Amino acid sequence: MLDKKILISLVIFSFLMFFTSLVKNKTRIIEKNIDHLETKIGYIKNNLYEAQLDYFYLSSPSNIEKKILEFSDAEYYSIEYSQIYFSMNDFLKEKNKTSKKFINEKE
């Protein structure tokens, strides 16, 4: 009877030891994957930050004006604030307000 209890306890203990080692190995693999993905995320965030800096610098009005003056012979002028339309509907309303000139109109 005593041998039966010892045998059952050894089997249960062995099973729990085996199960614990499996769980520990799986969590170690998952932690390595998490660390690898975190380094990738950090690298991508750094690239995104640098790309945003490049975009903000290259698209700044003063830089665009310099590039236009340097590489183009055409003259460009700034538009007035009143000429900026915030939506297509605003543009169409303004366009309908202006008078149209007919080509074949008698003078």
C-alpha positions in Angstrom: 0.0 0.0 0.0 2.8 2.3 0.8 4.5 1.5 -2.5 1.4 2.4 -4.4 1.2 5.9 -2.8 4.9 6.5 -3.5 4.6 5.4 -7.1 1.5 7.7 -7.7 3.3 10.6 -6.1 6.4 10.0 -8.2 4.3 9.8 -11.4 2.5 13.0 -10.5 5.7 14.8 -9.6 7.4 13.6 -12.8 4.5 14.8 -14.9 4.5 18.2 -13.2 8.2 18.6 -13.7 7.9 17.7 -17.4 5.0 20.1 -17.8 6.8 22.9 -16.0 9.8 22.6 -18.3 7.6 22.6 -21.4 5.9 25.8 -20.2 9.2 27.4 -19.3 10.7 26.7 -22.7 7.6 28.0 -24.5 7.6 31.2 -22.5 11.3 31.7 -23.1 10.7 31.3 -26.9 7.8 33.8 -26.7 9.9 36.3 -24.8 12.7 36.1 -27.4 10.1 36.7 -30.1 8.8 39.7 -28.2 12.2 41.2 -27.8 13.0 40.7 -31.5 9.7 42.3 -32.5 10.3 45.2 -30.0 13.7 45.9 -31.7 12.0 45.9 -35.1 9.3 48.3 -33.9 12.0 50.6 -32.5 13.9 50.5 -35.8 10.7 51.2 -37.8 9.7 54.1 -35.4 13.2 55.6 -35.9 12.8 55.3 -39.7 9.4 56.9 -39.5 10.7 59.8 -37.4 13.5 60.4 -39.9 11.1 60.2 -42.8 8.8 62.8 -41.1 11.7 65.1 -40.5 12.7 64.8 -44.2 9.2 65.4 -45.3 8.7 68.5 -43.1 12.0 69.9 -44.2 11.5 69.3 -47.9 7.9 70.4 -48.0 8.5 73.7 -46.1 7.5 76.7 -48.2 10.9 78.3 -47.9 12.7 75.2 -49.2 10.2 74.7 -52.0 10.6 78.3 -53.0 14.4 77.9 -53.1 14.1 74.8 -55.3 11.7 76.5 -57.7 14.0 79.5 -58.1 17.0 77.2 -58.5 15.6 74.7 -61.0 12.8 76.5 -62.9 12.7 79.5 -65.2 9.0 80.1 -64.7 7.9 82.7 -62.2 5.5 81.6 -59.4 3.5 83.9 -57.2 1.9 83.3 -53.8 -1.8 83.0 -53.8 -4.0 85.1 -51.5 -5.7 83.6 -48.6 -9.1 84.5 -50.2 -8.2 82.3 -53.2 -7.9 79.1 -51.1 -11.0 76.9 -51.1 -11.5 74.5 -48.3 -13.8 72.2 -50.2 -15.1 71.5 -53.7 -18.5 72.9 -52.8 -17.0 76.3 -51.8 -15.1 76.4 -55.1 -18.3 75.5 -57.1 -20.3 78.2 -55.3 -17.7 80.8 -56.0 -17.5 79.7 -59.6 -21.3 80.0 -60.0 -21.2 83.5 -58.6 -18.8 84.9 -61.2 -20.3 86.2 -64.4 -19.6 84.2 -67.5 -18.5 85.8 -70.7 -20.1 84.4 -73.9 -17.8 84.2 -76.9 -20.6 84.8 -79.5 -22.3 87.6 -77.6 -23.2 90.6 -79.6 -21.5 93.8 -78.6 
